[in-house]
C-alpha cells in the first residue's frame, strides 16, 4: 500500500521528470527545472489525488517536497474539518 507521503513524492517525481535520487526533502522544484506552470500541474495533481483544495496562499509553499507534504497535510485537515 502506498502511503500519502510516498504518493506525493511519486507525483512530484513524475511531473518534474526526475529520478528519486535527484530530489531531497528541501531541494527546490525550480532547481529541477520547474516553472510556474509545472508547479500548477503539481498542485492540480495533488488536489485530484487527495480530493482536496489547495488555497492560493498555500500553493506558495509548493517549492520543495517537504512543502508539498505540509501543504497536502494542511489541506487534508481543512477538508476534514469542513466536513464536520
LINVEN-V497438 format. One record per pair of residues at least 4 apart in sequence whose ideal C-beta (glycine too) atoms are under 8 Angstrom apart, sorted by the first residue. I is the first residue (numbers start at 1). J is the second residue. If there is no record, write none. Layout:
I_J, I_J
//
This chain:
2_6, 2_7, 2_10, 3_7, 4_8, 4_50, 4_69, 4_72, 4_76, 5_9, 5_69, 6_10, 7_11, 7_49, 8_12, 8_46, 8_65, 8_68, 8_69, 8_72, 9_13, 9_20, 9_23, 9_65, 10_14, 11_15, 11_42, 11_45, 11_46, 11_49, 12_16, 12_23, 12_29, 12_42, 12_65, 12_68, 13_18, 13_19, 13_20, 13_23, 15_34, 15_38, 15_41, 15_42, 15_45, 16_23, 16_29, 16_32, 16_33, 16_34, 16_38, 16_42, 17_33, 18_22, 18_23, 18_32, 19_23, 22_27, 22_32, 23_27, 23_32, 23_65, 24_64, 24_65, 25_64, 25_65, 25_66, 26_64, 26_65, 26_66, 27_31, 27_32, 27_64, 27_65, 28_32, 28_63, 28_64, 29_34, 29_38, 29_39, 29_42, 29_62, 29_63, 29_64, 30_34, 30_35, 30_63, 33_38, 34_38, 34_39, 34_42, 35_39, 36_40, 37_41, 38_42, 39_43, 39_59, 39_62, 40_44, 41_45, 42_46, 42_62, 42_68, 43_47, 43_54, 43_59, 43_62, 44_48, 45_49, 46_50, 46_52, 46_54, 46_68, 46_71, 46_72, 47_51, 47_52, 47_53, 47_54, 47_75, 50_72, 50_75, 50_76, 51_79, 52_72, 52_75, 52_76, 52_78, 52_79, 53_75, 53_79, 54_58, 54_59, 54_62, 54_71, 54_72, 54_75, 55_59, 55_75, 56_60, 58_62, 58_71, 58_74, 58_75, 59_71, 61_67, 61_70, 61_71, 62_67, 62_68, 62_71, 63_67, 64_68, 65_69, 66_70, 67_71, 68_72, 69_73, 70_74, 71_75, 72_76, 73_77, 74_78, 75_79, 76_80, 77_81, 78_82, 79_83, 80_84
//
